[in-house]
Amino acid sequence: MILRDAKPDDAARLEEIRIAAWLYAYSGKAESEVFAVLTRDPVGGVHIWREMIGGGHGITSIRVAETDGQIGGYYAVAAPSR
């Protein structure tokens, strides 16, 4: 496994991971409408990831965990934070 800086081309995979994690973590704990909104516009989510990778939205670093060329996870740092 390697850790590396995220690239704009990683945005779609990061959005897939974010949605999957959200669905797993909050299944049975949140209203179904929340999940409908979450999955309604993945293209918009990809656009936001690209902005964040470029330094927008107060994000200072996004790193991905990659094994055999496949991204399996990520972390993002926002600094300074509230």
C-alpha positions as CSV (number, residue, x, y, z in Angstrom):
1,M,0.0,0.0,0.0
2,I,1.2,3.5,-0.7
3,L,-0.1,6.9,0.5
4,R,0.0,9.6,-2.1
5,D,-1.5,13.0,-2.8
6,A,-4.9,12.8,-4.5
7,K,-5.1,13.9,-8.1
8,P,-8.1,15.3,-9.9
9,D,-8.5,12.0,-11.8
10,D,-9.1,10.3,-8.4
11,A,-12.3,12.4,-7.7
12,A,-14.8,9.8,-9.0
13,R,-13.4,7.0,-6.9
14,L,-13.3,9.2,-3.8
15,E,-17.0,10.0,-4.3
16,E,-17.8,6.3,-4.6
17,I,-15.9,5.6,-1.4
18,R,-17.6,8.5,0.4
19,I,-21.1,7.3,-0.6
20,A,-20.4,3.7,0.3
21,A,-19.1,4.6,3.7
22,W,-22.0,6.9,4.4
23,L,-24.5,4.2,3.4
24,Y,-22.8,1.6,5.5
25,A,-22.4,3.9,8.6
26,Y,-25.8,5.3,8.7
27,S,-28.0,2.5,7.3
28,G,-31.0,2.2,9.6
29,K,-30.0,5.3,11.5
30,A,-31.0,8.0,9.0
31,E,-34.2,8.7,7.0
32,S,-34.4,7.2,3.6
33,E,-34.6,10.7,2.1
34,V,-31.1,11.4,3.3
35,F,-29.8,8.5,1.3
36,A,-31.8,9.6,-1.8
37,V,-30.2,13.0,-1.6
38,L,-26.7,11.5,-1.0
39,T,-26.8,9.4,-4.2
40,R,-28.8,11.7,-6.4
41,D,-26.0,13.7,-7.9
42,P,-22.6,11.8,-7.8
43,V,-21.4,14.0,-10.7
44,G,-21.8,17.1,-8.4
45,G,-19.9,15.2,-5.7
46,V,-17.0,14.5,-8.2
47,H,-16.9,18.2,-9.0
48,I,-16.6,19.1,-5.3
49,W,-13.8,16.5,-4.9
50,R,-11.9,18.1,-7.8
51,E,-12.3,21.5,-6.2
52,M,-11.1,20.2,-2.8
53,I,-8.1,18.5,-4.4
54,G,-7.3,21.8,-6.0
55,G,-7.3,23.5,-2.6
56,G,-10.8,24.7,-2.4
57,H,-13.3,24.4,0.4
58,G,-10.7,25.0,3.1
59,I,-9.1,21.5,2.5
60,T,-5.4,21.7,2.7
61,S,-4.5,18.1,2.0
62,I,-6.2,15.0,0.5
63,R,-4.2,11.7,0.5
64,V,-5.3,8.4,-0.9
65,A,-4.3,4.8,0.1
66,E,-3.6,2.8,-3.0
67,T,-2.9,-0.9,-3.4
68,D,-2.0,-2.4,-6.8
69,G,-3.2,0.8,-8.5
70,Q,-6.6,0.8,-6.7
71,I,-7.7,3.4,-4.3
72,G,-9.2,1.8,-1.1
73,G,-9.4,4.8,1.2
74,Y,-8.5,8.5,1.7
75,Y,-8.2,11.2,4.3
76,A,-8.6,14.9,4.1
77,V,-7.3,17.6,6.3
78,A,-8.9,21.0,6.8
79,A,-6.6,23.4,8.6
80,P,-7.1,25.7,10.3
81,S,-10.4,24.3,11.5
82,R,-13.1,25.5,13.8
